[in-house]
Amino acid sequence: SLLSKNGTQAEEWWGQLDITQGHMTWKRPLLLNAALNLQLRDSGLLVHLFAKQKKQWLNDLLTIKNVTGETKVLLNGKSILLRKVRISGEQLLVLADVHLREKKIQGGMYAGYGILGMGIELEDERRTLKLLKPRKWYDSFSKNFETGSP
């Protein structure tokens, strides 16, 4: 639940994360190979945690209701791989494939809201926006990412 600064419950909020399949080795390094599903009442908690906007109208604008998501995650002592990330709610759709290793990031993301969309290619410190047919770009990127040649 989401609590206000004085410790009282600010609003009825809930979230659920399910491991639908996979396995974990509970020792150092922690190993996880799993498929995850996510359901959130809304994105309000994430907006409060990451955006920390003082203007309530902006918080309301960034809050998406009925958020669902899924991904495949592979975690070992050296890297985190998120494959086939899909997060949606209302008119929002976010797709991503991301590999974090040795403090470097490589991957791609598509974000769409209604008819608007954009892609982002991530390579270390570089961020390259993909504005021309971003969904088509992401679909091609994701297919190549899966075969190991992002």
N, C-alpha and C positions, 0 to 999 in steps of 0.2 A: 504494500500500500504506500501511498505518497503522504508524507507527514509535512506539516507546516513548520516554520522555525520554532514555534512554541511547543512543538511535540504533539499537537493534536492532528488527527487525520484531516488532511486538506480536502480530499475528494475521494469518492469511490473509484479506485483505480486498481487494476489487476493485470497480471501478466503470467504467462505460463511458457516454460521451455521444456520440451520433451526430447529425450534421446530415443529415436524410433528404432535404431539399430546401431550396432557397433560394439567396440570393445575398448577397454582401458587397462593399462598397466600402471598400478598405483605405487610407483617408486620413482626414484630420481634416475634419469629424467622421466617425467610424466609422459606417457604415450597415450594418445587418443585417436581413434579412427571411428568416426560416427556420423550418422545422419541426424540432423536436428530440425525440429519444428518449433515455431514461435507463434504465440498469439498474445496480443496486447489489446487492452480496451481502447487505447489510443497512444499516440506518440508523445503525450504530454510529459511523462517522466523524463524521456530522453531530451526533449526540448529544455526542460528545467535544468537537467544535468549539464548539457553541452552548450546551449545557447545563452542561458542565464540572462535573458532579456528583461529589462525593467518595465518595458512597455507591454501591458497585458494584451493589447490588440495584436502585437506581433507574435506573442506566445500562442494566442488563439489561431492566428493565421498558419503557424507552423505545426499545429496539432492536427494530426490525421487520425480519424476514428477507424476502429476495426482493423488493426494492423495484423497481417499474417506473414509468416516468413518460413523459409526452409533453406538449408545449406548442408553440404558435406564438409566436414572438418577433419583435418589430419594435423595432429600436434605431436611434435617430438622435441627433444632438448634443444634443437637448433632452429626450428622453423614452425610456422603456422601456415597451413594452406586452407583457404576457404574456396570451395568449388560450388558452382551453380547456386550462388546466393540469389534468392528471389524474395523480395519484400514488397508487399502491396497493401493498399488500404485506400478507400475512396478512389480518387483519380490518380493516385501515386503508384508508380512501378519502379523498383530499383533492382537491377541485375548486376552481379559482380563475380569476378574470379580474381582472387588476390593471393599472393604468396609473400609472406614476410619472413626474411631470413637475414641474420647478421646485420640487424638494424637497417636493412634495405627492403624496399617494397617494389613489387613488380605485379602488374595486373591491369585490369580494365573494368570499367563500370559504365552502365547505362542508367540514366535517371529520366523518367518521363512523368509528366503531370498533365493529364488531359492530352491535348494535341501537341504540347511542347515537349521536346526531348533533347538530351545531349549525352555525349559519350565522353569519357575521360580515360586516357591511357596513362598509367602510372609506371614510371621507371626511375627508381632511386629518387632523386630530388626533382626530376622533371615531371610536369603534368602537362599533357597535350590534350586540348579540347577537341572533340570531334562533333562538329555542328552540322555537317552535310550528311544526311541519311545516317544518323547516329545509331539507330537500332540495327540497321544492316551492318554497319561497321562492327558493333558489339557482337552480333551473332557470328560473324566471321572470326573475330578475335577470340571468342570463347571456344570455338571449334578448334582453332590452332593451339590455344592454351591447353586444351585437353590432351592434345597429342604431344605436348611437351615442347612446343616451339612458339611461345608467346611473342 
